[in-house]
Amino acid sequence: MSASDPVLEVNAVLRTQRLILVALLLGLVIFMAIVVGLRAGGGQPPPPDNPFVTYAALAFLPAALLVAVLLPRSATTAYRRQLRNGTGYQPPRWKGPTTPAGRLAALSQFRLLVRVAPLEGAAFLFLMAYLLEGNPLALGAAGLVALLMAAQFPTRAGLENWIDQQRDLLGQGG
């Protein structure tokens, strides 16, 4: 197989996506364990009467979810438009995928990052709220957001289906 084999390029991107998501989740889980350990150790102040940071994190969550949904869609639409117009940016000395399927897979990787980054930020905010205030709601919310992140784990079938959908949309002018 040549270096520009679409199967190899898609496999490489899929492997990278999985590594990125696992690394982000591991960082979150490790920080969660540290926060729970610190809180359980008793060295933290007692919970305040008004858990303001927890409430602020809960108020931030809908915005993070909205960004996690809308920004990847917007980026995908813009990239399809660039592909259709032939104006897609290719950095000098590009070492990334060169086949259409490989480039769409790379876009899928970007979408994954843009989707999970606001979720990760929200989860870390909840963990900080738990560390500062000891409110179990903050810890539970951090766990739920981590599960939302884990639900984004890329599968081969999912990536291949997404690439096929993008090809169809490109053909339709969408």
N, CA, C and O of each residue as an XYZ file, in Angstrom:
696
protein
N       0.831     -1.178      0.000
C       0.000      0.000      0.000
C       0.871      1.234      0.000
O       1.909      1.284      0.660
N       0.437      2.223     -0.744
C       1.223      3.446     -0.846
C       0.929      4.367      0.329
O       0.004      4.141      1.110
N       1.745      5.410      0.431
C       1.579      6.369      1.520
C       0.264      7.131      1.396
O      -0.238      7.661      2.387
N      -0.300      7.192      0.187
C      -1.556      7.910      0.003
C      -2.743      6.948     -0.098
O      -3.720      7.233     -0.789
N      -2.655      5.836      0.579
C      -3.736      4.863      0.620
C      -4.812      5.377      1.584
O      -4.520      5.609      2.757
N      -6.059      5.559      1.106
C      -7.092      6.107      1.983
C      -7.366      5.234      3.211
O      -7.673      5.756      4.283
N      -7.258      3.921      3.064
C      -7.508      3.036      4.213
C      -6.459      3.274      5.297
O      -6.792      3.355      6.480
N      -5.190      3.386      4.895
C      -4.139      3.666      5.870
C      -4.326      5.021      6.528
O      -4.130      5.168      7.735
N      -4.704      6.010      5.733
C      -4.890      7.349      6.288
C      -6.052      7.390      7.271
O      -5.940      7.998      8.336
N      -7.155      6.756      6.930
C      -8.309      6.734      7.827
C      -7.965      5.956      9.099
O      -8.341      6.369     10.196
N      -7.257      4.841      8.959
C      -6.852      4.069     10.141
C      -5.952      4.893     11.056
O      -6.100      4.849     12.277
N      -5.026      5.640     10.474
C      -4.111      6.459     11.272
C      -4.887      7.548     12.016
O      -4.625      7.803     13.191
N      -5.823      8.178     11.346
C      -6.616      9.224     11.996
C      -7.487      8.618     13.097
O      -7.604      9.199     14.176
N      -8.090      7.477     12.846
C      -8.925      6.821     13.849
C      -8.109      6.485     15.095
O      -8.557      6.705     16.221
N      -6.916      5.952     14.883
C      -6.031      5.627     16.006
C      -5.680      6.893     16.797
O      -5.674      6.880     18.028
N      -5.392      7.964     16.094
C      -5.055      9.228     16.762
C      -6.249      9.764     17.540
O      -6.099     10.231     18.669
N      -7.431      9.699     16.941
C      -8.637     10.159     17.637
C      -8.830      9.390     18.949
O      -9.116      9.976     19.993
N      -8.669      8.094     18.871
C      -8.854      7.270     20.076
C      -7.832      7.627     21.146
O      -8.172      7.744     22.323
N      -6.585      7.798     20.737
C      -5.539      8.159     21.702
C      -5.833      9.502     22.353
O      -5.677      9.653     23.565
N      -6.251     10.466     21.567
C      -6.552     11.792     22.103
C      -7.673     11.713     23.126
O      -7.554     12.254     24.225
N      -8.761     11.041     22.766
C      -9.897     10.976     23.685
C      -9.534     10.221     24.964
O      -9.908     10.644     26.058
N      -8.817      9.120     24.837
C      -8.413      8.369     26.028
C      -7.499      9.217     26.907
O      -7.632      9.195     28.131
N      -6.578      9.959     26.308
C      -5.682     10.811     27.093
C      -6.469     11.900     27.829
O      -6.209     12.172     29.001
N      -7.427     12.519     27.141
C      -8.241     13.547     27.796
C      -9.049     12.960     28.952
O      -9.142     13.561     30.022
N      -9.630     11.788     28.729
C     -10.422     11.154     29.783
C      -9.550     10.708     30.953
O      -9.948     10.838     32.111
N      -8.367     10.185     30.657
C      -7.473      9.773     31.746
C      -7.050     10.964     32.596
O      -6.996     10.869     33.822
N      -6.751     12.080     31.945
C      -6.402     13.277     32.698
C      -7.534     13.706     33.607
O      -7.310     14.095     34.753
N      -8.742     13.634     33.095
C      -9.910     14.004     33.877
C     -10.126     13.043     35.048
O     -10.406     13.473     36.167
N      -9.997     11.753     34.787
C     -10.200     10.751     35.840
C      -9.115     10.867     36.912
O      -9.404     10.742     38.102
N      -7.886     11.104     36.502
C      -6.803     11.265     37.480
C      -7.053     12.491     38.344
O      -6.898     12.432     39.564
N      -7.444     13.614     37.715
C      -7.736     14.807     38.498
C      -8.925     14.569     39.418
O      -8.943     15.056     40.549
N      -9.927     13.818     38.937
C     -11.076     13.494     39.774
C     -10.642     12.696     41.000
O     -11.106     12.960     42.109
N      -9.758     11.727     40.806
C      -9.266     10.934     41.934
C      -8.495     11.812     42.924
O      -8.625     11.644     44.137
N      -7.704     12.735     42.413
C      -6.956     13.641     43.289
C      -7.913     14.510     44.094
O      -7.750     14.670     45.303
N      -8.907     15.067     43.422
C      -9.866     15.950     44.083
C     -10.646     15.187     45.144
O     -10.820     15.681     46.259
N     -11.115     13.995     44.812
C     -11.861     13.194     45.784
C     -10.955     12.832     46.957
O     -11.384     12.878     48.110
N      -9.710     12.474     46.671
C      -8.766     12.160     47.745
C      -8.494     13.353     48.644
O      -8.455     13.209     49.866
N      -8.307     14.517     48.064
C      -8.080     15.717     48.873
C      -9.294     16.040     49.735
O      -9.168     16.385     50.909
N     -10.454     15.922     49.137
C     -11.682     16.233     49.873
C     -11.904     15.205     50.987
O     -12.327     15.566     52.085
N     -11.624     13.941     50.712
C     -11.813     12.883     51.710
C     -10.775     12.976     52.821
O     -11.019     12.524     53.939
N      -9.613     13.563     52.516
C      -8.551     13.685     53.509
C      -8.875     14.648     54.632
O      -8.210     14.643     55.668
N      -9.884     15.470     54.437
C     -10.319     16.363     55.507
C      -9.561     17.672     55.598
O      -9.824     18.460     56.506
N      -8.644     17.930     54.706
C      -7.876     19.162     54.776
C      -8.563     20.350     54.137
O      -8.031     21.459     54.157
N      -9.738     20.133     53.570
C     -10.456     21.207     52.876
C     -11.473     21.845     53.820
O     -11.923     21.211     54.774
N     -11.834     23.099     53.554
C     -12.841     23.751     54.398
C     -14.201     23.085     54.246
O     -14.455     22.420     53.242
N     -15.064     23.253     55.218
C     -16.399     22.660     55.116
C     -17.192     23.296     53.974
O     -16.892     24.411     53.548
N     -18.202     22.582     53.484
C     -19.016     23.135     52.390
C     -19.678     24.450     52.809
O     -20.172     24.572     53.930
N     -19.684     25.423     51.910
C     -20.339     26.697     52.241
C     -21.860     26.557     52.187
O     -22.387     25.604     51.613
N     -22.549     27.510     52.786
C     -24.015     27.499     52.746
C     -24.526     27.726     51.334
O     -25.558     27.180     50.946
N     -23.804     28.532     50.565
C     -24.199     28.850     49.203
C     -23.100     28.371     48.255
O     -22.078     29.044     48.114
N     -23.292     27.216     47.600
C     -22.248     26.690     46.695
C     -22.212     27.445     45.362
O     -22.624     26.917     44.329
N     -21.722     28.666     45.397
C     -21.742     29.546     44.226
C     -20.977     28.955     43.042
O     -21.446     29.041     41.907
N     -19.818     28.360     43.284
C     -19.010     27.827     42.176
C     -19.746     26.660     41.503
O     -19.702     26.524     40.280
N     -20.404     25.842     42.278
C     -21.193     24.749     41.707
C     -22.319     25.300     40.839
O     -22.566     24.805     39.739
N     -22.999     26.329     41.342
C     -24.071     26.948     40.562
C     -23.526     27.596     39.292
O     -24.157     27.525     38.237
N     -22.372     28.219     39.390
C     -21.756     28.833     38.212
C     -21.403     27.757     37.183
O     -21.593     27.951     35.982
N     -20.895     26.635     37.659
C     -20.558     25.541     36.750
C     -21.819     24.985     36.089
O     -21.805     24.661     34.901
N     -22.901     24.876     36.848
C     -24.164     24.413     36.275
C     -24.687     25.403     35.232
O     -25.278     25.000     34.230
N     -24.471     26.687     35.468
C     -24.890     27.701     34.493
C     -24.011     27.656     33.243
O     -24.475     27.966     32.146
N     -22.749     27.274     33.406
C     -21.819     27.190     32.278
C     -22.103     25.964     31.405
O     -21.833     25.991     30.204
N     -22.633     24.913     31.980
C     -22.811     23.651     31.262
C     -23.654     23.781     29.983
O     -23.240     23.248     28.953
N     -24.797     24.453     29.990
C     -25.547     24.558     28.731
C     -24.756     25.254     27.626
O     -24.853     24.877     26.458
N     -23.982     26.257     27.988
C     -23.163     26.934     26.977
C     -22.109     25.986     26.420
O     -21.856     25.974     25.215
N     -21.499     25.196     27.286
C     -20.489     24.228     26.835
C     -21.122     23.185     25.919
O     -20.536     22.807     24.905
N     -22.310     22.724     26.275
C     -23.009     21.741     25.436
C     -23.380     22.349     24.084
O     -23.262     21.691     23.050
N     -23.819     23.582     24.094
C     -24.185     24.253     22.846
C     -22.972     24.410     21.931
O     -23.056     24.147     20.731
N     -21.858     24.835     22.494
C     -20.630     24.972     21.709
C     -20.186     23.609     21.189
O     -19.752     23.495     20.042
N     -20.292     22.577     22.019
C     -19.869     21.236     21.626
C     -20.706     20.686     20.474
O     -20.246     19.817     19.734
N     -21.925     21.183     20.318
C     -22.785     20.723     19.224
C     -22.639     21.617     17.989
O     -22.489     21.118     16.874
N     -22.683     22.923     18.188
C     -22.740     23.843     17.051
C     -21.399     24.076     16.366
O     -21.345     24.147     15.139
N     -20.327     24.194     17.122
C     -19.034     24.503     16.515
C     -18.546     23.405     15.564
O     -18.082     23.733     14.471
N     -18.626     22.127     15.922
C     -18.220     21.099     14.955
C     -19.067     21.107     13.685
O     -18.547     20.892     12.591
N     -20.359     21.353     13.824
C     -21.230     21.409     12.638
C     -20.833     22.564     11.730
O     -20.758     22.417     10.510
N     -20.585     23.702     12.338
C     -20.197     24.883     11.573
C     -18.868     24.663     10.856
O     -18.719     25.018      9.686
N     -17.908     24.075     11.564
C     -16.597     23.808     10.958
C     -16.719     22.826      9.796
O     -16.057     22.985      8.770
N     -17.561     21.819      9.960
C     -17.745     20.823      8.898
C     -18.374     21.462      7.662
O     -17.945     21.210      6.536
N     -19.378     22.277      7.879
C     -20.031     22.953      6.750
C     -19.047     23.858      6.021
O     -19.005     23.871      4.791
N     -18.264     24.607      6.770
C     -17.282     25.506      6.154
C     -16.233     24.719      5.370
O     -15.842     25.130      4.277
N     -15.777     23.593      5.916
C     -14.761     22.797      5.229
C     -15.327     22.177      3.952
O     -14.642     22.125      2.930
N     -16.574     21.710      4.007
C     -17.201     21.167      2.787
C     -17.294     22.243      1.711
O     -17.056     21.982      0.532
N     -17.642     23.452      2.133
C     -17.722     24.565      1.175
C     -16.346     24.821      0.544
O     -16.247     25.046     -0.662
N     -15.293     24.787      1.358
C     -13.938     24.985      0.833
C     -13.561     23.869     -0.127
O     -12.958     24.129     -1.168
N     -13.902     22.651      0.201
C     -13.593     21.530     -0.690
C     -14.314     21.683     -2.022
O     -13.730     21.463     -3.083
N     -15.571     22.058     -1.961
C     -16.356     22.202     -3.179
C     -15.822     23.338     -4.050
O     -15.821     23.232     -5.277
N     -15.365     24.428     -3.418
C     -14.846     25.587     -4.161
C     -13.376     25.442     -4.533
O     -12.843     26.247     -5.297
N     -12.723     24.417     -3.993
C     -11.297     24.242     -4.263
C     -10.427     25.248     -3.550
O      -9.303     25.507     -3.981
N     -10.929     25.831     -2.450
C     -10.167     26.842     -1.722
C      -9.660     26.332     -0.383
O      -9.223     27.120      0.456
N      -9.713     25.022     -0.175
C      -9.288     24.462      1.104
C      -7.836     24.771      1.397
O      -6.974     24.649      0.526
N      -7.573     25.167      2.614
C      -6.223     25.528      3.033
C      -5.393     24.276      3.246
O      -5.834     23.332      3.901
N      -4.204     24.271      2.698
C      -3.258     23.186      2.939
C      -1.949     23.823      3.389
O      -1.292     24.513      2.610
N      -1.566     23.593      4.647
C      -0.344     24.218      5.147
C       0.876     23.799      4.335
O       0.891     22.717      3.749
N       1.897     24.648      4.299
C       3.130     24.261      3.614
C       3.708     22.999      4.250
O       3.620     22.804      5.463
N       4.291     22.160      3.428
C       4.899     20.899      3.896
C       3.910     20.039      4.678
O       4.271     19.420      5.678
N       2.677     20.006      4.222
C       1.622     19.214      4.868
C       2.015     17.754      4.892
O       2.315     17.172      3.850
N       2.016     17.162      6.065
C       2.348     15.747      6.226
C       1.120     14.925      6.575
O       1.221     13.729      6.849
N      -0.034     15.565      6.565
C      -1.267     14.877      6.912
C      -1.826     14.093      5.740
O      -1.164     13.929      4.716
N      -3.051     13.611      5.899
C      -3.697     12.827      4.840
C      -3.801     13.607      3.532
O      -4.023     14.818      3.521
N      -3.636     12.888      2.448
C      -3.697     13.530      1.134
C      -4.877     13.061      0.304
O      -5.240     13.720     -0.670
N      -5.486     11.937      0.665
C      -6.642     11.451     -0.086
C      -7.898     12.154      0.428
O      -7.912     12.640      1.559
N      -8.947     12.212     -0.386
C     -10.196     12.837      0.090
C     -10.730     12.176      1.366
O     -11.161     12.869      2.287
N     -10.702     10.852      1.423
C     -11.187     10.161      2.628
C     -10.303     10.489      3.828
O     -10.801     10.686      4.936
N      -9.000     10.547      3.605
C      -8.079     10.879      4.691
C      -8.276     12.297      5.197
O      -8.211     12.548      6.401
N      -8.518     13.227      4.274
C      -8.758     14.622      4.682
C     -10.081     14.752      5.447
O     -10.167     15.502      6.420
N     -11.105     14.023      5.007
C     -12.358     14.046      5.753
C     -12.175     13.410      7.133
O     -12.763     13.874      8.110
N     -11.374     12.364      7.217
C     -11.091     11.749      8.517
C     -10.366     12.737      9.421
O     -10.646     12.807     10.618
N      -9.429     13.506      8.850
C      -8.720     14.522      9.632
C      -9.699     15.593     10.120
O      -9.570     16.089     11.240
N     -10.670     15.945      9.286
C     -11.699     16.888      9.718
C     -12.507     16.294     10.862
O     -12.881     17.001     11.798
N     -12.774     15.007     10.786
C     -13.489     14.333     11.867
C     -12.697     14.410     13.165
O     -13.278     14.542     14.242
N     -11.379     14.328     13.068
C     -10.532     14.450     14.257
C     -10.642     15.856     14.842
O     -10.748     16.018     16.058
N     -10.618     16.856     13.993
C     -10.800     18.230     14.454
C     -12.154     18.383     15.128
O     -12.259     19.010     16.182
N     -13.188     17.814     14.523
C     -14.528     17.872     15.096
C     -14.560     17.232     16.482
O     -15.198     17.753     17.397
N     -13.880     16.116     16.631
C     -13.845     15.452     17.939
C     -13.217     16.372     18.982
O     -13.746     16.523     20.084
N     -12.099     16.979     18.636
C     -11.421     17.871     19.579
C     -12.305     19.051     19.959
O     -12.405     19.409     21.132
N     -12.940     19.647     18.971
C     -13.790     20.809     19.225
C     -15.032     20.406     20.019
O     -15.579     21.213     20.770
N     -15.472     19.167     19.854
C     -16.645     18.678     20.581
C     -16.321     18.384     22.045
O     -17.106     18.722     22.931
N     -15.184     17.764     22.302
C     -14.910     17.359     23.685
C     -14.213     18.441     24.506
O     -14.255     18.390     25.735
N     -13.577     19.415     23.865
C     -12.871     20.452     24.625
C     -13.796     21.234     25.557
O     -13.454     21.397     26.728
N     -14.951     21.724     25.099
C     -15.816     22.430     26.046
C     -16.382     21.511     27.130
O     -16.620     21.944     28.257
N     -16.593     20.248     26.782
C     -17.071     19.301     27.792
C     -15.998     19.070     28.854
O     -16.292     19.011     30.048
N     -14.763     18.941     28.405
C     -13.670     18.750     29.357
C     -13.539     19.970     30.268
O     -13.330     19.833     31.473
N     -13.663     21.160     29.683
C     -13.602     22.377     30.492
C     -14.693     22.398     31.546
O     -14.444     22.759     32.696
N     -15.904     22.011     31.158
C     -17.011     21.967     32.115
C     -16.740     20.939     33.211
O     -17.014     21.200     34.382
N     -16.213     19.789     32.849
C     -15.925     18.747     33.843
C     -14.858     19.227     34.836
O     -14.987     19.006     36.040
N     -13.819     19.875     34.336
C     -12.790     20.396     35.238
C     -13.362     21.493     36.145
O     -12.991     21.584     37.316
N     -14.255     22.316     35.612
C     -14.887     23.339     36.439
C     -15.709     22.695     37.550
O     -15.671     23.150     38.693
N     -16.446     21.645     37.223
C     -17.206     20.931     38.253
C     -16.275     20.321     39.304
O     -16.580     20.344     40.497
N     -15.153     19.783     38.861
C     -14.214     19.204     39.829
C     -13.611     20.273     40.738
O     -13.426     20.046     41.934
N     -13.309     21.426     40.171
C     -12.811     22.527     41.010
C     -13.889     22.966     42.000
O     -13.592     23.264     43.157
N     -15.137     23.006     41.544
C     -16.234     23.361     42.445
C     -16.329     22.343     43.571
O     -16.536     22.714     44.726
N     -16.181     21.071     43.247
C     -16.231     20.037     44.294
C     -15.060     20.195     45.260
O     -15.234     20.066     46.471
N     -13.896     20.467     44.743
C     -12.728     20.649     45.605
C     -12.932     21.830     46.556
O     -12.608     21.746     47.740
N     -13.470     22.927     46.028
C     -13.650     24.127     46.844
C     -14.826     24.025     47.797
O     -14.752     24.497     48.932
N     -15.917     23.408     47.340
C     -17.150     23.456     48.113
C     -17.612     22.119     48.671
O     -18.409     22.090     49.608
N     -17.133     21.016     48.120
C     -17.525     19.705     48.615
C     -18.959     19.316     48.300
O     -19.504     18.418     48.942
N     -19.576     19.963     47.336
C     -20.957     19.664     46.988
C     -20.981     18.425     46.098
O     -20.383     18.437     45.021
N     -21.661     17.348     46.523
C     -21.708     16.126     45.721
C     -22.339     16.329     44.342
O     -22.059     15.572     43.412
N     -23.184     17.341     44.211
C     -23.777     17.654     42.909
C     -22.692     17.969     41.885
O     -22.786     17.558     40.728
N     -21.668     18.693     42.310
C     -20.571     19.047     41.402
C     -19.806     17.797     40.972
O     -19.446     17.659     39.803
N     -19.560     16.897     41.907
C     -18.846     15.662     41.572
C     -19.680     14.795     40.628
O     -19.150     14.227     39.673
N     -20.971     14.695     40.894
C     -21.846     13.919     40.021
C     -21.931     14.516     38.629
O     -21.930     13.791     37.634
N     -22.004     15.844     38.558
C     -22.068     16.502     37.248
C     -20.771     16.275     36.475
O     -20.801     16.062     35.263
N     -19.638     16.317     37.165
C     -18.351     16.046     36.504
C     -18.335     14.627     35.950
O     -17.848     14.395     34.844
N     -18.864     13.686     36.711
C     -18.939     12.308     36.239
C     -19.834     12.158     35.025
O     -19.500     11.429     34.091
N     -20.968     12.843     35.029
C     -21.874     12.777     33.873
C     -21.239     13.387     32.624
O     -21.386     12.853     31.525
N     -20.538     14.498     32.796
C     -19.869     15.124     31.652
C     -18.759     14.202     31.135
O     -18.554     14.099     29.926
N     -18.049     13.535     32.040
C     -17.020     12.580     31.615
C     -17.651     11.441     30.807
O     -17.071     10.975     29.825
N     -18.824     11.003     31.220
C     -19.529      9.967     30.456
C     -19.943     10.475     29.076
O     -19.880      9.735     28.095
N     -20.364     11.735     29.003
C     -20.681     12.328     27.697
C     -19.444     12.342     26.802
O     -19.529     12.072     25.604
N     -18.311     12.657     27.389
C     -17.063     12.641     26.616
C     -16.748     11.227     26.147
O     -16.394     11.017     24.987
N     -16.877     10.258     27.049
C     -16.569      8.870     26.700
C     -17.502      8.352     25.602
O     -17.119      7.494     24.806
N     -18.726      8.881     25.569
C     -19.678      8.464     24.537
C     -19.243      8.916     23.146
O     -19.779      8.441     22.145
N     -18.285      9.822     23.075
C     -17.778     10.305     21.788
C     -16.682      9.403     21.226
O     -16.096      9.722     20.191
N     -16.394      8.285     21.891
C     -15.301      7.413     21.463
C     -15.516      7.001     20.007
O     -16.558      6.443     19.663
N     -14.530      7.277     19.156
C     -14.700      7.002     17.725
C     -14.587      5.511     17.404
O     -13.717      4.803     17.911
N     -15.493      5.069     16.549
C     -15.456      3.695     16.060
C     -15.173      3.718     14.562
O     -15.417      4.721     13.891
N     -14.669      2.631     14.056
C     -14.375      2.553     12.622
C     -15.663      2.725     11.804
O     -15.696      3.480     10.832
N     -16.710      2.022     12.210
C     -17.974      2.119     11.473
C     -18.522      3.540     11.526
O     -19.004      4.059     10.519
N     -18.452      4.163     12.685
C     -18.938      5.530     12.818
C     -18.162      6.503     11.946
O     -18.748      7.373     11.302
N     -16.842      6.355     11.926
C     -16.016      7.235     11.099
C     -16.289      7.008      9.619
O     -16.420      7.965      8.856
N     -16.375      5.751      9.213
C     -16.643      5.451      7.801
C     -18.014      5.967      7.373
O     -18.161      6.499      6.273
N     -19.019      5.812      8.238
C     -20.356      6.332      7.929
C     -20.332      7.847      7.805
O     -20.952      8.411      6.904
N     -19.604      8.515      8.724
C     -19.529      9.965      8.682
C     -18.843     10.431      7.390
O     -19.292     11.390      6.762
N     -17.767      9.759      6.997
C     -17.072     10.115      5.755
C     -18.007      9.936      4.566
O     -18.040     10.781      3.672
N     -18.770      8.837      4.546
C     -19.728      8.616      3.461
C     -20.797      9.713      3.427
O     -21.172     10.181      2.352
N     -21.284     10.119      4.597
C     -22.272     11.194      4.656
C     -21.697     12.496      4.091
O     -22.372     13.216      3.356
N     -20.449     12.782      4.442
C     -19.833     14.016      3.954
C     -19.644     13.963      2.441
O     -19.824     14.969      1.755
N     -19.284     12.800      1.926
C     -19.163     12.648      0.466
C     -20.512     12.877     -0.216
O     -20.594     13.548     -1.245
N     -21.566     12.313      0.371
C     -22.912     12.525     -0.186
C     -23.278     14.000     -0.164
O     -23.800     14.528     -1.145
N     -23.006     14.667      0.958
C     -23.320     16.093      1.047
C     -22.500     16.915      0.068
O     -22.989     17.903     -0.482
N     -21.266     16.515     -0.150
C     -20.437     17.215     -1.137
C     -21.014     17.055     -2.540
O     -21.013     17.991     -3.339
N     -21.500     15.863     -2.819
C     -22.099     15.604     -4.123
C     -23.408     16.355     -4.330
O     -23.769     16.690     -5.459
N     -24.119     16.617     -3.232
C     -25.407     17.317     -3.307
C     -25.239     18.824     -3.239
O     -26.191     19.575     -3.450
N     -24.018     19.263     -2.942
C     -23.800     20.696     -2.795
C     -24.157     21.215     -1.421
O     -24.360     22.415     -1.236
N     -24.237     20.275     -0.414
C     -24.640     20.664      0.939
C     -23.531     21.065      1.833
O     -23.766     21.410      2.991
